[in-house]
Amino acid sequence: MKRRAFLIALGGVAVVGAAAAIALQWRIGVAPRLQIRLGEDRCRRCGMFISRLEFAAGLLLQGEQRWRFYDDVGCFASDYNDLLSAGKTVADARVFDYISKEELDAQRAYYVLADPKNLWTPMSYGVVAVGSRGEAENLAERFQGEVMDFWSMLSRFR
């Protein structure tokens, strides 16, 4: 009986310890990771299910612990502008590389904007993100588009 009581107490300590660690992370400002579940999570702006990572993005507001998900970089950019206009502070913004599908810091990515007839995206904004300027230039040539930095891309969606 003593062993059982010990194991129960040990389990309780582990649960309390894990909860304290999570609470401490939130207090010291460690933001949660962006984790998009394809086919389950919906775009915050248009409501569509996110089905393809190469077009997806995420945005985390200061003081929040839940990411806002987007199925198209255009939805992300439009919402980003609206949130800034409303006086909100963006703590983190992520996009996914069109080629590798790797997560990128949105402000450091390069963007290719093209006619949606040439560059299909889920909501027909015709914008994708990549990690290098060289990849962006190649895509811009392929889709007859133009290369932009983050702030230039945002200005197109105001």
BELQUI-V732402 format. One record per backbone hydrogen bond with DSSP energy under -0.5 kcal/mol. CO is the residue of the C=O (numbers start at 1). NH is the residue of the N-H. If there is no record, write none. Layout:
# BELQUI-V732402
co->CO nh->NH
co->CO nh->NH
This chain:
# BELQUI-V732402
co->1 nh->5
co->2 nh->6
co->3 nh->7
co->4 nh->8
co->5 nh->9
co->6 nh->10
co->7 nh->11
co->8 nh->12
co->9 nh->13
co->10 nh->14
co->11 nh->15
co->12 nh->16
co->13 nh->17
co->14 nh->18
co->15 nh->19
co->16 nh->20
co->17 nh->21
co->18 nh->22
co->19 nh->23
co->20 nh->24
co->21 nh->25
co->22 nh->26
co->23 nh->27
co->24 nh->28
co->25 nh->30
co->26 nh->29
co->29 nh->31
co->33 nh->35
co->36 nh->38
co->37 nh->40
co->37 nh->41
co->41 nh->50
co->43 nh->47
co->48 nh->43
co->49 nh->51
co->50 nh->39
co->52 nh->55
co->53 nh->56
co->56 nh->96
co->57 nh->70
co->58 nh->94
co->59 nh->68
co->60 nh->91
co->60 nh->92
co->61 nh->64
co->68 nh->59
co->69 nh->44
co->70 nh->57
co->72 nh->76
co->73 nh->77
co->74 nh->78
co->75 nh->79
co->76 nh->80
co->77 nh->81
co->78 nh->82
co->79 nh->83
co->80 nh->84
co->81 nh->85
co->82 nh->86
co->83 nh->88
co->84 nh->87
co->88 nh->90
co->89 nh->62
co->89 nh->91
co->92 nh->60
co->93 nh->106
co->94 nh->58
co->95 nh->104
co->96 nh->129
co->97 nh->101
co->102 nh->97
co->104 nh->95
co->104 nh->106
co->105 nh->108
co->105 nh->109
co->110 nh->130
co->111 nh->113
co->111 nh->148
co->112 nh->128
co->113 nh->146
co->115 nh->118
co->115 nh->119
co->118 nh->120
co->121 nh->124
co->126 nh->114
co->127 nh->73
co->128 nh->112
co->129 nh->98
co->130 nh->110
co->132 nh->136
co->133 nh->137
co->134 nh->138
co->135 nh->139
co->136 nh->140
co->137 nh->141
co->138 nh->142
co->139 nh->143
co->140 nh->144
co->140 nh->145
co->141 nh->144
co->146 nh->113
co->148 nh->111
co->149 nh->153
co->150 nh->154
co->151 nh->155
co->152 nh->156
co->153 nh->156
co->154 nh->157
co->155 nh->158
